[in-house]
């Protein structure tokens, strides 16, 4: 039995899932996708079946189903099965998630190239201060992209 001044383990888990959910929402995920991610990250064991996810989050079957399918389509989660058990157990696919993160960080260059085209198209603009602001964004993105490429190379060379 938990002490009076400490929240029950379930309440602590709910608070952590909510905290993670808010963080994932800020990164662009829908609220339900974000909570599914948070729950699967904290789950013990690190996989849960559909009903465990639904019961914990208190969401409708359709919401959970849509979230799981969306996250699977993105490659962030996958599922496993166990012999003699017809249920699917969903889990974070850490390998795919890492690859997706690497890909996203390396794609900052495509936005930079588009903004360079915008700058070129705006050379005759009567508002040079706007162009100067865009130029600073382009230079910042270039600086960040160079640093990211170096960090990714170092990460991959670490020999793990």
C-alpha positions as CSV (number, residue, x, y, z in Angstrom):
1,X,0.0,0.0,0.0
2,X,1.5,3.4,-1.0
3,X,2.3,5.9,1.7
4,X,-0.2,8.7,2.2
5,X,2.1,11.4,0.9
6,X,3.1,9.4,-2.3
7,X,0.8,9.0,-5.2
8,X,-0.3,5.4,-6.2
9,X,1.9,3.9,-8.9
10,X,-1.0,4.0,-11.3
11,X,-1.4,7.8,-10.7
12,X,2.3,8.3,-11.1
13,X,2.2,6.4,-14.4
14,X,-0.9,8.4,-15.6
15,X,0.9,11.7,-14.8
16,X,4.0,10.6,-16.7
17,X,2.0,9.5,-19.7
18,X,0.2,12.9,-19.7
19,X,3.6,14.7,-19.4
20,X,5.0,12.7,-22.4
21,X,1.7,13.2,-24.3
22,X,1.9,17.0,-24.0
23,X,5.6,16.9,-25.2
24,X,4.6,14.8,-28.2
25,X,1.7,17.1,-29.0
26,X,4.1,20.0,-29.1
27,X,6.0,18.0,-31.7
28,X,2.9,17.8,-33.8
29,X,1.2,14.6,-32.8
30,X,-2.5,14.3,-32.2
31,X,-3.4,14.1,-28.5
32,X,-4.4,10.4,-28.7
33,X,-1.3,9.4,-30.7
34,X,0.8,11.3,-28.2
35,X,-0.8,9.4,-25.2
36,X,-0.4,6.0,-26.9
37,X,3.3,6.8,-27.4
38,X,3.7,7.9,-23.8
39,X,2.0,4.8,-22.5
40,X,4.0,2.4,-24.7
41,X,7.3,4.2,-23.7
42,X,6.6,3.6,-20.0
43,X,4.8,0.2,-20.2
44,X,6.1,-2.8,-18.3
45,X,6.5,-5.1,-20.1
46,X,7.3,-2.7,-23.1
47,X,4.4,-4.0,-25.1
48,X,0.7,-3.9,-24.5
49,X,-2.4,-5.3,-26.2
50,X,-5.2,-3.2,-27.7
51,X,-7.4,-3.5,-24.6
52,X,-4.7,-2.6,-22.1
53,X,-4.0,0.5,-24.1
54,X,-7.7,1.4,-24.4
55,X,-8.4,0.7,-20.7
56,X,-5.4,2.7,-19.5
57,X,-6.1,5.7,-21.7
58,X,-9.9,5.5,-21.3
59,X,-10.4,6.3,-25.0
60,X,-12.8,4.8,-27.5
61,X,-11.9,1.7,-29.5
62,X,-12.0,3.7,-32.7
63,X,-9.6,6.4,-31.3
64,X,-7.1,3.8,-30.1
65,X,-7.4,1.8,-33.4
66,X,-6.8,5.0,-35.5
67,X,-3.9,6.0,-33.3
68,X,-2.3,2.5,-33.5
69,X,-2.7,2.3,-37.2
70,X,-1.3,5.8,-37.7
71,X,1.7,5.1,-35.6
72,X,2.3,1.8,-37.3
73,X,2.0,3.5,-40.8
74,X,4.7,5.9,-39.6
75,X,6.9,3.0,-38.5
76,X,7.1,4.3,-35.0
77,X,5.3,1.3,-33.5
78,X,4.9,-2.3,-34.5
79,X,3.4,-5.3,-32.9
80,X,4.4,-8.8,-31.9
81,X,2.4,-11.9,-31.3
82,X,2.9,-14.9,-29.0
83,X,2.3,-18.5,-29.8
84,X,-1.1,-19.6,-28.7
85,X,-2.3,-16.0,-28.1
86,X,-4.4,-14.3,-30.9
87,X,-3.8,-10.8,-29.5
88,X,-1.4,-8.4,-31.0
89,X,0.9,-6.6,-28.6
90,X,2.0,-3.1,-29.6
91,X,5.4,-1.7,-28.9
92,X,7.7,1.2,-29.8
93,X,9.9,0.2,-32.7
94,X,13.1,1.8,-31.5
95,X,15.1,1.0,-34.6
96,X,12.6,2.6,-37.0
97,X,12.1,5.5,-34.6
98,X,15.8,6.2,-34.6
99,X,16.0,6.0,-38.4
100,X,13.1,8.4,-38.7
101,X,14.7,10.8,-36.3
102,X,18.0,10.7,-38.3
103,X,16.0,11.2,-41.5
104,X,14.1,14.2,-40.1
105,X,17.3,15.9,-38.8
106,X,19.0,15.4,-42.2
107,X,16.1,16.8,-44.1
108,X,16.5,20.4,-42.8
109,X,18.5,21.0,-46.0
110,X,15.4,20.7,-48.2
111,X,13.7,23.6,-46.4
112,X,16.8,25.7,-46.7
113,X,16.9,25.1,-50.4
114,X,13.3,26.2,-50.8
115,X,14.0,29.3,-48.8
116,X,17.0,30.1,-50.9
117,X,14.6,29.9,-54.0
118,X,12.2,32.3,-52.1
119,X,15.1,34.7,-51.5
120,X,16.1,34.6,-55.2
121,X,12.5,35.3,-56.2
122,X,12.3,38.2,-53.8
123,X,15.5,40.0,-55.0
124,X,13.5,42.9,-56.4
125,X,11.3,43.2,-53.3
126,X,10.6,46.6,-51.9
127,X,11.0,45.1,-48.4
128,X,14.7,44.2,-48.0
129,X,14.4,43.8,-44.2
130,X,12.1,40.8,-44.8
131,X,14.7,39.3,-47.2
132,X,17.4,39.9,-44.6
133,X,15.3,38.0,-42.0
134,X,14.9,35.1,-44.4
135,X,18.6,35.1,-45.2
136,X,19.4,34.8,-41.5
137,X,17.0,31.8,-41.3
138,X,18.8,30.2,-44.3
139,X,22.2,30.8,-42.7
140,X,21.0,29.4,-39.4
141,X,19.6,26.3,-41.0
142,X,22.8,25.8,-42.9
143,X,24.8,26.1,-39.7
144,X,22.6,23.6,-37.9
145,X,22.6,21.2,-40.8
146,X,26.4,21.1,-40.9
147,X,26.5,20.4,-37.1
148,X,23.8,17.7,-37.4
149,X,25.6,15.9,-40.2
150,X,28.8,15.9,-38.1
151,X,27.0,14.6,-35.0
152,X,25.2,11.9,-37.0
153,X,28.6,10.7,-38.4
154,X,30.1,10.7,-34.9
155,X,27.1,8.8,-33.6
156,X,27.4,6.1,-36.3
157,X,31.2,5.8,-35.8
158,X,30.8,5.2,-32.1
159,X,31.0,1.4,-32.8
160,X,28.0,0.1,-31.0
